[in-house]
Amino acid sequence: MKRILGVMLLLMGLLFAVWNGYVWLSEMSSGQETIGENDIAQADEIGKTESRSSNVSVQSEKDPPSKNGEDLFEEEAILSSKKAEKPEEPKQRDYEEYDRGEEIGWLLIPSLDKKYPVYWGTDDDTLTQGVGYHVGKFTSPPDGQRHTVLSGHRDTVFRELGNLKEGDSMFVQFEDMQYEYKIKQSWITAAEDRTVIVAKDEPVLTLTTCYPFNFLGAAPDRYIIEAPLVNITDMNS
């Protein structure tokens, strides 16, 4: 009887392991794809980070010289006033039309040859689908040109995040626009660190996942990648 019970427990353990493996493979495969030939839109440079700064017209060498000192002084005063103008702030939107767990766009990382669907929210159910967008008062989707934070599980979609390096490009496609970011830095911090998801004055993409990548159980740290915005492309052009 004990032998039969032992065999049954062994079979149950094997079935449990097989089921967990199936679930893990399903989550991993459903949350990422290989980048296709035409998945990344060709940059048309319709808007770079400099577009948020005031455009100042400077006199070229071909322009006629000023007739007198008063004209020159007046032109310098106009230029100075333009430089002092505050950059135009991006308009804030209401994103209540998105439901938790709804697919809202794509994250593409060429150096990994991977693209990931992005979902609204970072709750447990949403992150089982793939990459989640962190909704909060300090964050905004890419079109808000502030702080965009994306999270994913270290053992599925973001298991290769540690292979990325400074200078690598990443693209977020959201509402028919493509936002290109370039990695500036990466670091490891404690899970309780509250200085990661904060307000930013400039457009920045932050990726977060648990760390260490091969840790069994609840990982104690977080792996962070920060990448400023460098270009915006209209995908319909």
VEXGUTI-950213 format. One record per residue (C-alpha): x, y, z. Coordinates in Angstrom, 3 decimals, decimal comma, always signed. Example, Ala and Ser with C-alpha at 12.3 -4.5 7.8 and 13.67 -1.06 7.14 Angstrom:
2
GUKE        u        v        w
GUKE  +12,300   -4,500   +7,800
GUKE  +13,670   -1,060   +7,140
This chain:
237
GUKE        u        v        w
GUKE   +0,000   +0,000   +0,000
GUKE   +2,810   +2,380   +0,915
GUKE   +4,521   +1,578   -2,357
GUKE   +1,380   +2,392   -4,345
GUKE   +0,939   +5,644   -2,407
GUKE   +4,561   +6,575   -3,106
GUKE   +4,140   +5,940   -6,822
GUKE   +0,973   +8,053   -6,866
GUKE   +2,721  +10,940   -5,098
GUKE   +5,616  +10,695   -7,556
GUKE   +3,248  +10,811  -10,525
GUKE   +1,410  +13,800   -9,036
GUKE   +4,729  +15,581   -8,578
GUKE   +5,722  +14,895  -12,190
GUKE   +2,356  +16,093  -13,459
GUKE   +2,678  +19,274  -11,390
GUKE   +6,168  +19,915  -12,771
GUKE   +5,003  +19,318  -16,350
GUKE   +2,045  +21,670  -15,859
GUKE   +4,239  +24,438  -14,429
GUKE   +6,638  +24,004  -17,336
GUKE   +3,793  +24,250  -19,814
GUKE   +2,459  +27,422  -18,168
GUKE   +5,950  +28,982  -18,141
GUKE   +6,550  +28,181  -21,814
GUKE   +3,109  +29,538  -22,718
GUKE   +3,728  +32,815  -20,897
GUKE   +7,200  +33,172  -22,404
GUKE   +6,151  +32,465  -25,976
GUKE   +2,973  +34,551  -25,874
GUKE   +4,788  +37,594  -24,495
GUKE   +7,415  +37,982  -27,239
GUKE   +8,093  +37,528  -30,925
GUKE  +11,016  +37,830  -33,315
GUKE  +11,308  +41,257  -34,936
GUKE  +10,140  +41,191  -38,552
GUKE  +11,839  +42,940  -41,461
GUKE   +9,342  +45,825  -41,537
GUKE   +8,412  +45,998  -37,846
GUKE  +10,574  +49,040  -37,101
GUKE   +9,471  +52,171  -38,954
GUKE  +12,160  +54,149  -40,745
GUKE  +12,963  +57,281  -38,790
GUKE  +11,599  +60,432  -40,390
GUKE  +12,817  +62,679  -37,596
GUKE   +9,489  +64,472  -37,233
GUKE  +10,319  +65,160  -33,645
GUKE  +13,415  +64,798  -31,512
GUKE  +14,009  +65,705  -27,890
GUKE  +15,141  +69,142  -29,064
GUKE  +11,590  +69,798  -30,288
GUKE  +10,582  +70,522  -26,692
GUKE  +13,011  +73,442  -26,550
GUKE  +12,375  +76,865  -28,017
GUKE  +13,557  +77,299  -31,588
GUKE  +15,743  +80,398  -31,858
GUKE  +16,375  +82,016  -35,248
GUKE  +20,018  +83,056  -35,536
GUKE  +21,258  +85,487  -38,180
GUKE  +23,225  +83,679  -40,885
GUKE  +26,350  +84,913  -42,593
GUKE  +24,330  +85,584  -45,759
GUKE  +21,879  +87,896  -43,983
GUKE  +22,506  +91,618  -44,544
GUKE  +24,344  +93,289  -41,652
GUKE  +22,525  +95,664  -39,300
GUKE  +22,365  +99,261  -40,443
GUKE  +23,251 +100,723  -37,073
GUKE  +23,887  +99,892  -33,449
GUKE  +20,232 +100,316  -32,465
GUKE  +19,114  +97,659  -34,958
GUKE  +21,731  +95,224  -33,636
GUKE  +20,732  +95,897  -30,038
GUKE  +17,055  +95,318  -30,888
GUKE  +17,814  +91,989  -32,613
GUKE  +19,888  +90,802  -29,637
GUKE  +17,047  +91,738  -27,289
GUKE  +14,569  +89,698  -29,353
GUKE  +16,888  +86,697  -29,372
GUKE  +17,430  +86,948  -25,621
GUKE  +13,690  +87,057  -24,975
GUKE  +13,168  +83,964  -27,137
GUKE  +15,886  +82,078  -25,279
GUKE  +14,218  +82,944  -21,979
GUKE  +10,876  +81,540  -23,080
GUKE   +9,810  +78,392  -21,239
GUKE   +9,688  +75,296  -23,482
GUKE   +6,198  +74,287  -24,455
GUKE   +4,888  +71,519  -22,202
GUKE   +3,344  +68,409  -23,765
GUKE   -0,425  +68,369  -23,453
GUKE   -1,752  +66,028  -20,785
GUKE   -4,291  +63,409  -21,821
GUKE   -6,929  +61,332  -20,138
GUKE   -6,103  +57,655  -20,645
GUKE   -9,186  +56,236  -18,938
GUKE  -10,224  +54,626  -22,228
GUKE   -7,697  +51,846  -21,593
GUKE   -8,742  +48,844  -19,517
GUKE   -6,419  +46,920  -17,248
GUKE   -4,689  +44,183  -19,226
GUKE   -5,536  +45,749  -22,606
GUKE   -2,820  +45,612  -25,270
GUKE   -1,693  +49,173  -26,049
GUKE   +1,453  +48,849  -28,160
GUKE   +4,820  +47,179  -28,682
GUKE   +8,304  +47,275  -27,210
GUKE  +11,020  +46,397  -29,749
GUKE  +14,650  +45,695  -28,797
GUKE  +16,775  +45,101  -31,937
GUKE  +19,896  +43,934  -30,069
GUKE  +17,831  +41,021  -28,691
GUKE  +15,896  +40,599  -31,955
GUKE  +12,713  +40,594  -29,893
GUKE   +9,453  +42,517  -29,786
GUKE   +7,004  +42,394  -26,912
GUKE   +3,323  +43,360  -26,729
GUKE   +2,748  +45,985  -24,044
GUKE   -0,304  +45,838  -21,799
GUKE   -1,991  +48,471  -19,625
GUKE   -1,046  +47,845  -15,982
GUKE   +1,507  +45,917  -13,949
GUKE   -0,732  +43,742  -11,764
GUKE   -0,014  +40,015  -11,563
GUKE   -2,631  +39,013  -14,136
GUKE   -1,373  +41,571  -16,659
GUKE   +2,301  +40,656  -16,254
GUKE   +1,501  +37,014  -16,994
GUKE   +0,599  +38,226  -20,509
GUKE   +3,893  +40,019  -21,095
GUKE   +5,294  +43,527  -20,596
GUKE   +3,165  +45,892  -18,520
GUKE   +2,944  +49,689  -18,544
GUKE   +3,154  +51,174  -15,042
GUKE   +0,158  +53,438  -14,497
GUKE   +0,752  +56,156  -11,911
GUKE   +0,837  +59,860  -11,150
GUKE   +4,576  +60,029  -11,947
GUKE   +4,365  +58,224  -15,295
GUKE   +2,872  +58,775  -18,730
GUKE   +2,663  +56,796  -21,985
GUKE   +5,237  +57,816  -24,605
GUKE   +3,073  +60,552  -26,131
GUKE   +3,123  +62,398  -22,794
GUKE   +6,909  +62,772  -23,239
GUKE   +7,639  +62,316  -19,577
GUKE   +8,523  +59,129  -17,659
GUKE   +7,383  +55,882  -19,301
GUKE   +7,928  +52,805  -17,120
GUKE   +7,597  +49,235  -18,433
GUKE   +7,903  +46,104  -16,266
GUKE   +8,164  +42,389  -16,983
GUKE   +8,991  +39,103  -15,301
GUKE  +12,697  +38,191  -15,140
GUKE  +12,044  +34,558  -16,020
GUKE   +9,898  +35,187  -19,120
GUKE   +9,857  +38,337  -21,249
GUKE  +12,720  +40,168  -19,519
GUKE  +15,042  +37,221  -18,879
GUKE  +17,598  +38,673  -21,386
GUKE  +17,490  +42,228  -20,061
GUKE  +20,956  +41,846  -18,524
GUKE  +22,443  +41,428  -22,016
GUKE  +21,597  +45,004  -23,003
GUKE  +24,304  +47,645  -22,860
GUKE  +24,726  +51,400  -23,004
GUKE  +23,901  +52,832  -26,431
GUKE  +21,464  +50,074  -27,441
GUKE  +18,270  +51,356  -29,035
GUKE  +14,758  +50,442  -27,931
GUKE  +11,490  +51,365  -29,629
GUKE   +8,011  +51,779  -28,185
GUKE   +5,154  +51,864  -30,689
GUKE   +2,063  +53,538  -29,280
GUKE   -0,990  +54,908  -31,106
GUKE   +0,615  +54,904  -34,578
GUKE   +3,760  +56,663  -33,388
GUKE   +7,179  +55,121  -32,804
GUKE   +9,381  +56,420  -29,981
GUKE  +13,075  +55,588  -30,083
GUKE  +15,063  +55,499  -26,847
GUKE  +18,790  +54,928  -26,356
GUKE  +20,080  +53,218  -23,210
GUKE  +22,033  +55,588  -20,991
GUKE  +22,553  +53,501  -17,855
GUKE  +21,514  +50,394  -15,937
GUKE  +21,784  +49,490  -12,257
GUKE  +20,606  +47,149   -9,511
GUKE  +18,604  +48,392   -6,562
GUKE  +16,515  +47,052   -3,692
GUKE  +12,891  +46,100   -4,289
GUKE  +11,859  +48,763   -1,745
GUKE  +13,648  +51,576   -3,614
GUKE  +11,119  +54,347   -4,250
GUKE  +13,479  +56,557   -6,261
GUKE  +13,015  +54,639   -9,517
GUKE   +9,416  +55,474  -10,423
GUKE   +9,495  +59,243  -10,012
GUKE   +8,509  +62,276  -12,077
GUKE  +10,867  +63,218  -14,936
GUKE  +11,154  +66,572  -16,672
GUKE  +12,452  +64,991  -19,869
GUKE  +11,092  +62,009  -21,856
GUKE  +12,679  +58,821  -20,503
GUKE  +11,893  +55,114  -20,826
GUKE  +12,594  +52,937  -17,780
GUKE  +12,513  +49,120  -17,834
GUKE  +12,238  +47,246  -14,535
GUKE  +12,390  +43,570  -13,613
GUKE  +13,284  +41,431  -10,607
GUKE  +16,902  +40,510   -9,900
GUKE  +18,909  +38,240   -9,785
GUKE  +17,612  +36,719  -13,007
GUKE  +18,241  +33,111  -11,903
GUKE  +17,087  +33,548   -8,306
GUKE  +14,680  +30,912   -6,957
GUKE  +11,674  +32,405   -5,193
GUKE  +10,873  +36,069   -4,658
GUKE  +13,915  +38,041   -5,857
GUKE  +15,109  +40,709   -3,388
GUKE  +16,356  +43,293   -5,906
GUKE  +15,352  +45,067   -9,085
GUKE  +17,242  +45,503  -12,360
GUKE  +16,712  +48,951  -13,888
GUKE  +17,433  +50,289  -17,387
GUKE  +17,061  +53,982  -18,198
GUKE  +16,921  +55,293  -21,756
GUKE  +16,202  +58,897  -22,856
GUKE  +14,052  +59,617  -25,915
GUKE  +16,046  +60,396  -29,075
GUKE  +13,527  +60,322  -31,929
GUKE   +9,833  +60,115  -32,827
GUKE   +8,531  +58,642  -36,068
GUKE   +5,040  +58,755  -37,549
GUKE   +4,269  +55,155  -38,537
GUKE   +1,613  +56,263  -41,027
GUKE   +3,926  +58,432  -43,104
